[in-house]
Amino acid sequence: MPDIKIQCFTPDSRSYEIERLAHAHPWSLSVFCQSHGPAYYNRQLVVDEETVGYIICQQVLDELTIFNIAIDPKHQGQGFSHYLMQDTLNYAANNGMLVFLEVRASNTPAISLYQTYGFRELAKRADYYKTRNGYEDALVMKWQSEQN
Ligand SMILES: CC(C)(COP(=O)(O)OP(=O)(O)OC[C@H]1O[C@@H](n2cnc3c(N)ncnc32)[C@H](O)[C@@H]1OP(=O)(O)O)[C@@H](O)C(=O)NCCC(=O)NCCS
């Protein structure tokens, strides 16, 4: 059995390496480093002492927004994102928070992950994200605990 831990984290070279490896359009190092602090609920997933992914969320009053979730490509497809999603949604449910996110309309793996947890599409922002050749839509999604 692997040793699996979910921990608070501050940006470091390993987490930014995952950011660059996992995303086709990674955040800049400065945006990555700024997305931490008291207004954030950020967790990293450590498997057998290796950081394999993280989730970055901003909290404002009773709303939590998932800004970023990433798993190192060499560890994808093994169920690791579920640990981060479950931890984050437990936190939101325990604190009576709604959860929002935006995702590229072409990001099938992420949309499928979010739908698994009951996220519903709230709106579409046309041509919101840059692509290599132009722009693509963003889906705005919302999650609410069944307890609320
Ligand atoms: C989205 C992401 C975090 C999923 O992480 P993962 O650890 O590979 O996913 P898991 O193996 O835990 O799978 C969780 C769910 O994601 C979905 N999923 C994962 N890979 C998928 C794929 N290739 N195609 C379709 N759905 C997929 C499925 O719904 C899956 O549910 P299941 O376990 O019931 O099959 C990962 O693909 C990633 O880091 N992508 C790049 C960064 C990104 O796009 N982040 C989201 C926007 S910020």
The ligand as a MOL file (V3000), in Angstrom:
LIG
                    3D

  0  0  0     0  0            999 V3000
M  V30 BEGIN CTAB
M  V30 COUNTS 48 50 0 0 0
M  V30 BEGIN ATOM
M  V30 1 C -7.6140 16.5920 -14.4680 0
M  V30 2 C -6.5240 15.8390 -13.6820 0
M  V30 3 C -6.1930 16.6120 -12.4160 0
M  V30 4 C -7.0770 14.4530 -13.3050 0
M  V30 5 O -6.1000 13.8070 -12.5080 0
M  V30 6 P -5.8680 12.2170 -12.5250 0
M  V30 7 O -5.1950 11.8680 -11.2410 0
M  V30 8 O -5.1720 11.8390 -13.7750 0
M  V30 9 O -7.3490 11.6810 -12.5720 0
M  V30 10 P -7.8480 10.3430 -11.8760 0
M  V30 11 O -7.0530 9.1870 -12.3500 0
M  V30 12 O -7.9210 10.5950 -10.4030 0
M  V30 13 O -9.3250 10.2400 -12.4650 0
M  V30 14 C -10.3630 10.9800 -11.8470 0
M  V30 15 C -11.4710 11.2200 -12.8510 0
M  V30 16 O -11.0130 12.1390 -13.8410 0
M  V30 17 C -11.5920 11.7890 -15.0950 0
M  V30 18 N -10.5010 11.4780 -16.0090 0
M  V30 19 C -9.1870 11.3450 -15.7120 0
M  V30 20 N -8.4710 11.1250 -16.8460 0
M  V30 21 C -9.3740 11.1350 -17.8650 0
M  V30 22 C -9.2610 11.0040 -19.2800 0
M  V30 23 N -8.0760 10.8090 -19.8730 0
M  V30 24 N -10.3830 11.1150 -20.0180 0
M  V30 25 C -11.5910 11.3200 -19.4510 0
M  V30 26 N -11.7520 11.4530 -18.0890 0
M  V30 27 C -10.6610 11.3490 -17.3390 0
M  V30 28 C -12.5060 10.6220 -14.8580 0
M  V30 29 O -13.7890 11.1330 -14.5630 0
M  V30 30 C -11.9260 9.9990 -13.6080 0
M  V30 31 O -12.9150 9.3460 -12.8700 0
M  V30 32 P -12.7980 7.7660 -12.5620 0
M  V30 33 O -11.6930 7.6610 -11.5430 0
M  V30 34 O -14.1180 7.4330 -12.0130 0
M  V30 35 O -12.4530 7.1220 -13.8620 0
M  V30 36 C -5.2520 15.6060 -14.5530 0
M  V30 37 O -5.6500 15.0810 -15.8010 0
M  V30 38 C -4.4160 16.8430 -14.7860 0
M  V30 39 O -3.5410 17.1890 -13.9780 0
M  V30 40 N -4.6430 17.5280 -15.9320 0
M  V30 41 C -3.8410 18.6980 -16.2980 0
M  V30 42 C -4.1780 19.8970 -15.4620 0
M  V30 43 C -5.6220 20.3060 -15.6480 0
M  V30 44 O -6.1430 20.3330 -16.7570 0
M  V30 45 N -6.2880 20.6730 -14.5210 0
M  V30 46 C -7.6880 21.0730 -14.5290 0
M  V30 47 C -7.9080 22.5000 -14.8490 0
M  V30 48 S -7.1480 23.5860 -13.6700 0
M  V30 END ATOM
M  V30 BEGIN BOND
M  V30 1 1 1 2
M  V30 2 1 2 3
M  V30 3 1 2 4
M  V30 4 1 2 36
M  V30 5 1 4 5
M  V30 6 1 5 6
M  V30 7 2 6 7
M  V30 8 1 6 8
M  V30 9 1 6 9
M  V30 10 1 9 10
M  V30 11 2 10 11
M  V30 12 1 10 12
M  V30 13 1 10 13
M  V30 14 1 13 14
M  V30 15 1 14 15
M  V30 16 1 15 16
M  V30 17 1 15 30
M  V30 18 1 16 17
M  V30 19 1 17 18
M  V30 20 1 17 28
M  V30 21 1 18 19
M  V30 22 1 18 27
M  V30 23 2 19 20
M  V30 24 1 20 21
M  V30 25 1 21 22
M  V30 26 2 21 27
M  V30 27 1 22 23
M  V30 28 2 22 24
M  V30 29 1 24 25
M  V30 30 2 25 26
M  V30 31 1 26 27
M  V30 32 1 28 29
M  V30 33 1 28 30
M  V30 34 1 30 31
M  V30 35 1 31 32
M  V30 36 2 32 33
M  V30 37 1 32 34
M  V30 38 1 32 35
M  V30 39 1 36 37
M  V30 40 1 36 38
M  V30 41 2 38 39
M  V30 42 1 38 40
M  V30 43 1 40 41
M  V30 44 1 41 42
M  V30 45 1 42 43
M  V30 46 2 43 44
M  V30 47 1 43 45
M  V30 48 1 45 46
M  V30 49 1 46 47
M  V30 50 1 47 48
M  V30 END BOND
M  V30 END CTAB
M  END
